[in-house]
Amino acid sequence: MQFPRTLLIPAFAIMVAAVPPGRAAASPAPLDSGFYGQEGRWEEPPGEYNEAQRRGFHDGIEGARHDRENGRRPDVDNREEYRDPHIEPPLREAYRAGFRRGYETAAAHLWGAPPPPPPPPPVYEERHDRDDWGMRGLASDAERRGYHEGAEAARRDFQFQRRPDPDDAPEFRNPPVPPELIGEFREGFMRGYEVARGQLVGEPNWQERGDPDRWQAPDRYSEMERRGFHDGVVGARHDFENHRRPNVLNREEYRDPHMAPDLAHEYREGFRHGYEMAAARLWGGM
């Protein structure tokens, strides 16, 4: 049955008049509407993050939510837990990097704006002591120069959330030294990269860990990285006992690990780290 149009219009006007003034403004959609649950996994931290980075990532998301709920503009530097995290000093930079990533990810969803540009490189603590230890056994200028170049490459990769891969760094592929010094430069580069990366991800100081044969791989490592770490320590021990200069590239098991290609990268990462940490300990004196 159809009603005449002259009857429908007054009825609609009555319905509108029945809505109390300001009712629409008083019941907005929930704050998270349109963002949460639509993309599934954006709130999950990257899989390669360690525990400190994962904790920072989750706290960064919560910090962004609090700012949004309180009508503040997005600015990670205004979060006290980012400026001064209550966490052990060796883990601070890893936590802050995760916090910033989580905050910016949430801000892009909550405010619908692109994340701000990357921050300037942070000031790292304990660098002098770590470098003094890490360069032990690196006698030549080429090795020591490579060490500093490798440490800077590790910091860049960490800052921009790139997967650690010193072999792919331009300075490693084309060392800025004469051809006869390339091997020394590359060994220093590998050492600097691994020492700096260990500091950035919040690993304890390896110089305090005693005999390398008793070392355990970091908890964050996968099973394949643990296997590589152990083999790297053993490889460094063999080179030391046979009076060879430390150079992870001379280890065949590092250059060409006999395993499926999809596992080789993890194995080589663990091997490289185990070898370089053990080398700093062995050639620098126990």
C-alpha positions as CSV (number, residue, x, y, z in Angstrom):
1,M,0.0,0.0,0.0
2,Q,1.4,3.4,-0.9
3,F,0.9,6.6,1.1
4,P,0.4,9.9,-0.5
5,R,3.6,12.1,-0.5
6,T,1.8,14.8,1.5
7,L,1.5,12.4,4.4
8,L,5.1,11.1,4.3
9,I,6.7,14.6,4.6
10,P,5.0,15.6,7.9
11,A,5.7,12.2,9.4
12,F,9.4,12.5,8.6
13,A,9.4,16.0,10.2
14,I,7.9,14.6,13.3
15,M,10.6,11.9,13.5
16,V,13.3,14.5,13.2
17,A,11.8,16.7,15.8
18,A,11.6,13.8,18.2
19,V,15.5,13.5,18.3
20,P,16.8,15.5,21.3
21,P,19.0,18.4,20.4
22,G,22.7,17.6,20.3
23,R,22.0,13.8,20.4
24,A,24.0,13.1,17.3
25,A,27.1,15.0,18.6
26,A,26.8,13.2,22.0
27,S,27.2,9.7,20.5
28,P,30.1,9.6,18.1
29,A,31.4,6.4,16.6
30,P,34.0,4.6,18.8
31,L,37.5,6.1,18.4
32,D,39.0,2.9,17.0
33,S,36.2,2.5,14.4
34,G,37.5,2.2,10.9
35,F,41.1,1.3,12.0
36,Y,41.1,-1.8,14.2
37,G,40.3,-5.2,12.9
38,Q,40.3,-4.3,9.3
39,E,44.0,-5.0,8.4
40,G,44.5,-7.8,10.8
41,R,48.2,-7.8,11.8
42,W,49.4,-4.2,11.8
43,E,49.6,-4.2,15.6
44,E,52.1,-7.1,15.6
45,P,55.7,-6.1,15.8
46,P,58.1,-7.1,13.0
47,G,59.2,-10.8,13.4
48,E,62.9,-10.0,13.6
49,Y,62.4,-7.8,16.7
50,N,63.9,-8.9,20.0
51,E,62.1,-8.7,23.3
52,A,63.1,-5.1,24.1
53,Q,62.0,-3.9,20.6
54,R,58.7,-5.8,20.9
55,R,58.0,-4.3,24.3
56,G,58.7,-0.8,22.9
57,F,56.5,-1.4,19.8
58,H,53.5,-2.4,22.0
59,D,54.1,0.6,24.3
60,G,54.4,2.9,21.3
61,I,51.0,1.8,20.0
62,E,49.4,2.4,23.5
63,G,51.1,5.8,23.7
64,A,49.6,6.8,20.3
65,R,46.1,5.7,21.5
66,H,46.4,7.8,24.6
67,D,47.4,10.8,22.6
68,R,44.5,10.3,20.2
69,E,41.9,9.8,23.0
70,N,43.1,13.0,24.7
71,G,42.9,15.1,21.6
72,R,46.6,15.7,21.3
73,R,48.6,15.9,18.0
74,P,50.8,12.9,17.2
75,D,54.3,13.5,18.5
76,V,56.3,10.6,19.8
77,D,58.8,13.0,21.4
78,N,56.0,14.1,23.8
79,R,55.8,10.6,25.3
80,E,57.7,10.4,28.5
81,E,58.2,6.7,28.2
82,Y,59.9,7.3,24.9
83,R,62.1,10.2,26.1
84,D,63.2,8.4,29.3
85,P,62.2,4.7,29.3
86,H,62.5,2.9,32.6
87,I,64.5,0.0,31.3
88,E,68.1,-1.3,31.7
89,P,70.6,1.0,30.0
90,P,71.9,-1.6,27.5
91,L,68.3,-2.1,26.2
92,R,67.2,1.6,26.0
93,E,68.0,2.2,22.3
94,A,66.4,-1.1,21.2
95,Y,63.3,-0.2,23.2
96,R,63.1,3.4,21.9
97,A,63.5,2.2,18.3
98,G,60.6,-0.3,18.8
99,F,58.5,2.4,20.6
100,R,58.9,4.9,17.7
101,R,58.0,2.3,15.1
102,G,54.9,1.3,17.1
103,Y,53.8,4.9,17.7
104,E,54.2,5.9,14.1
105,T,52.4,2.8,12.8
106,A,49.5,3.5,15.1
107,A,49.5,7.2,14.2
108,A,49.2,6.4,10.5
109,H,46.0,4.5,11.3
110,L,44.5,6.7,14.0
111,W,45.1,10.1,12.5
112,G,45.2,8.9,8.9
113,A,48.5,10.7,8.2
114,P,51.8,9.3,7.0
115,P,54.4,8.7,9.8
116,P,56.9,11.5,10.4
117,P,60.4,11.3,8.9
118,P,63.1,9.1,10.5
119,P,64.7,10.7,13.6
120,P,68.4,11.7,13.5
121,P,70.8,8.9,14.6
122,P,70.7,8.5,18.3
123,V,73.6,8.9,20.6
124,Y,74.8,5.5,21.7
125,E,76.0,4.8,25.2
126,E,79.1,2.7,26.1
127,R,80.5,3.0,22.6
128,H,84.0,3.8,23.7
129,D,84.3,0.7,26.0
130,R,82.7,-1.6,23.4
131,D,85.0,-0.4,20.6
132,D,88.1,-0.8,22.8
133,W,87.2,-4.4,23.3
134,G,85.9,-5.1,19.8
135,M,89.0,-3.9,18.1
136,R,91.3,-6.2,20.2
137,G,93.4,-8.2,17.8
138,L,92.9,-5.8,14.9
139,A,96.4,-4.5,14.5
140,S,96.5,-2.7,11.1
141,D,95.1,0.6,10.1
142,A,93.0,-1.0,7.4
143,E,91.4,-3.4,9.9
144,R,90.6,-0.6,12.4
145,R,89.2,1.6,9.6
146,G,87.0,-1.3,8.5
147,Y,85.9,-1.7,12.1
148,H,84.6,1.8,12.3
149,E,82.9,1.6,8.8
150,G,81.2,-1.6,9.8
151,A,79.9,-0.2,13.1
152,E,78.4,2.8,11.2
153,A,76.8,0.4,8.6
154,A,75.2,-1.6,11.5
155,R,73.7,1.6,13.0
156,R,72.3,2.6,9.6
157,D,70.7,-0.8,9.1
158,F,69.2,-0.7,12.6
159,Q,67.9,2.8,12.3
160,F,66.1,2.1,9.0
161,Q,64.9,-1.4,10.1
162,R,66.9,-3.2,7.5
163,R,67.8,-6.9,7.8
164,P,71.4,-7.2,9.0
165,D,73.6,-8.0,6.0
166,P,77.1,-6.6,6.1
167,D,78.1,-8.4,2.9
168,D,75.7,-6.1,1.0
169,A,77.1,-2.8,2.3
170,P,78.7,-0.7,-0.4
171,E,81.8,-0.2,1.7
172,F,82.2,-3.9,2.1
173,R,81.7,-4.7,-1.6
174,N,84.1,-1.9,-2.7
175,P,86.5,-1.2,0.2
176,P,88.1,2.2,0.1
177,V,91.6,0.8,0.5
178,P,94.4,-0.6,-1.8
179,P,93.8,-4.1,-3.2
180,E,96.4,-5.7,-0.9
181,L,94.5,-4.4,2.1
182,I,91.0,-5.5,1.2
183,G,91.0,-8.6,3.3
184,E,92.1,-6.8,6.4
185,F,89.5,-4.0,5.8
186,R,86.7,-6.6,5.4
187,E,87.6,-8.5,8.5
188,G,87.6,-5.2,10.5
189,F,84.3,-4.3,8.9
190,M,82.7,-7.6,9.9
191,R,83.9,-7.2,13.5
192,G,82.7,-3.7,13.8
193,Y,79.3,-4.6,12.3
194,E,78.7,-7.4,14.7
195,V,79.9,-5.6,17.9
196,A,77.7,-2.6,17.1
197,R,74.7,-4.8,16.2
198,G,75.0,-6.6,19.5
199,Q,74.9,-3.3,21.4
200,L,72.0,-2.0,19.4
201,V,69.7,-5.0,20.0
202,G,70.6,-5.0,23.7
203,E,72.9,-8.0,24.0
204,P,75.0,-8.2,27.2
205,N,78.6,-7.2,26.8
206,W,80.5,-10.2,25.3
207,Q,83.8,-9.1,26.9
208,E,82.3,-10.2,30.3
209,R,81.3,-13.7,29.2
210,G,84.5,-15.6,29.8
211,D,85.5,-18.6,27.7
212,P,83.9,-18.6,24.3
213,D,83.5,-22.4,24.3
214,R,80.9,-21.9,27.1
215,W,78.9,-19.2,25.3
216,Q,75.3,-19.6,24.5
217,A,73.6,-17.9,21.5
218,P,71.3,-15.0,22.3
219,D,67.7,-16.0,23.3
220,R,66.2,-14.2,20.3
221,Y,68.0,-16.5,17.8
222,S,66.2,-19.1,15.8
223,E,67.4,-22.7,15.9
224,M,69.4,-22.2,12.7
225,E,71.0,-19.0,13.9
226,R,72.0,-20.9,17.1
227,R,73.6,-23.6,15.1
228,G,75.5,-21.0,13.1
229,F,76.6,-19.1,16.3
230,H,78.0,-22.3,17.8
231,D,79.9,-23.2,14.6
232,G,81.2,-19.7,14.3
233,V,82.7,-19.9,17.8
234,V,84.3,-23.2,16.9
235,G,85.6,-21.8,13.6
236,A,87.3,-18.9,15.4
237,R,88.8,-21.3,17.8
238,H,90.3,-23.4,15.0
239,D,91.8,-20.4,13.3
240,F,93.3,-19.2,16.6
241,E,94.8,-22.5,17.5
242,N,96.3,-22.9,14.0
243,H,97.8,-19.4,14.1
244,R,95.7,-18.0,11.3
245,R,94.6,-14.4,11.3
246,P,90.9,-13.9,12.1
247,N,88.8,-13.7,9.0
248,V,85.3,-15.1,8.9
249,L,85.4,-15.0,5.1
250,N,88.1,-17.7,5.1
251,R,85.8,-20.2,6.7
252,E,84.2,-22.4,4.1
253,E,81.2,-23.2,6.3
254,Y,80.4,-19.5,6.3
255,R,81.0,-18.9,2.6
256,D,79.1,-22.0,1.5
257,P,76.9,-23.6,4.2
258,H,75.6,-27.0,3.1
259,M,71.9,-26.5,3.7
260,A,68.8,-25.4,2.0
261,P,69.1,-21.8,0.5
262,D,66.2,-20.5,2.6
263,L,68.1,-21.5,5.8
264,A,71.6,-20.4,4.7
265,H,71.0,-16.7,5.5
266,E,70.0,-17.4,9.1
267,Y,72.9,-19.8,9.6
268,R,75.4,-17.3,8.2
269,E,74.1,-14.5,10.5
270,G,74.6,-16.6,13.5
271,F,78.0,-17.9,12.3
272,R,79.3,-14.4,11.6
273,H,78.2,-13.2,15.1
274,G,79.7,-16.1,16.9
275,Y,82.9,-16.0,15.0
276,E,83.5,-12.2,15.4
277,M,82.6,-12.2,19.1
278,A,84.9,-15.1,19.8
279,A,87.7,-13.6,17.6
280,A,87.6,-10.4,19.7
281,R,88.0,-12.5,22.8
282,L,90.6,-14.9,21.5
283,W,93.0,-12.6,19.6
284,G,92.6,-9.9,22.1
285,G,93.5,-12.1,25.1
286,M,91.2,-14.0,27.4
